Amino acid sequence: MHKQFLYDSKLAGMNRIRFHDLRHTHATIMLEIGENSKMVSERLGHSNVSTTLDKYSHVTQNIQDSSAENFSKALGKKCMDQ
């Protein structure tokens, strides 16, 4: 499977990456699009969600920042409506 992956990725003109990097890419994208962290944890086979959150803390920090910004906008809009 590994050799096939290397062959196919070379054929596609991709930079060489490890097959395992696809797992990290998948998890990162899922978290960035707002997928539930428990669901991502289960897909990765982690025994608990804290493992996932520890490993992908850089993504969850981006999500926290975005969430705080969205809340601030919503709060501002709510105050303006009253």
C-alpha positions in Angstrom: 0.0 0.0 0.0 2.8 2.4 0.8 4.5 1.9 -2.5 1.3 2.4 -4.3 0.7 5.6 -2.4 4.1 6.9 -3.3 3.6 5.9 -7.0 0.2 7.6 -7.2 1.2 10.8 -5.4 4.2 11.1 -7.7 1.9 10.5 -10.7 -0.3 13.3 -9.4 2.6 15.7 -9.1 2.4 15.9 -5.3 5.3 16.7 -3.1 6.5 13.6 -1.3 4.7 13.2 2.0 4.4 10.3 4.5 1.2 8.3 4.3 0.6 9.0 8.0 0.5 12.8 7.2 -2.8 12.2 5.5 -4.2 11.2 8.9 -3.1 14.5 10.4 -4.4 16.5 7.4 -7.8 14.8 7.7 -8.0 15.5 11.5 -6.9 19.1 11.1 -9.4 19.8 8.3 -12.3 18.2 10.2 -11.6 20.3 13.3 -11.2 23.5 11.2 -14.6 23.0 9.5 -16.2 22.7 12.9 -16.7 18.9 13.2 -17.3 17.8 16.7 -14.0 17.0 18.4 -15.5 13.8 19.9 -16.4 12.6 16.4 -12.9 13.4 15.1 -11.4 11.5 18.1 -13.5 8.5 17.3 -12.5 8.5 13.7 -8.8 8.6 14.7 -9.3 5.8 17.1 -8.2 7.8 20.1 -9.3 6.3 23.4 -10.5 9.7 24.7 -11.1 13.2 23.2 -8.4 14.8 25.3 -5.7 12.9 23.3 -7.1 14.5 20.1 -7.4 17.9 21.6 -3.8 17.8 23.0 -2.4 16.6 19.7 -4.3 19.2 17.6 -4.1 22.1 20.1 -2.8 24.4 17.3 -6.1 23.9 15.4 -8.3 24.2 18.5 -6.6 27.5 19.3 -7.6 28.8 15.9 -11.1 27.5 16.5 -11.2 29.3 19.9 -10.1 32.6 18.4 -12.7 32.2 15.6 -15.4 31.3 18.1 -14.6 34.3 20.3 -14.7 36.6 17.3 -18.1 35.1 16.2 -19.5 35.5 19.6 -18.3 39.1 19.8 -20.0 39.9 16.5 -23.2 38.2 17.6 -23.2 40.1 20.9 -22.6 43.4 19.1 -25.5 42.7 16.6 -27.8 41.7 19.5 -27.0 45.0 21.3 -27.6 47.0 18.1 -31.0 45.3 17.6 -32.3 46.4 21.0 
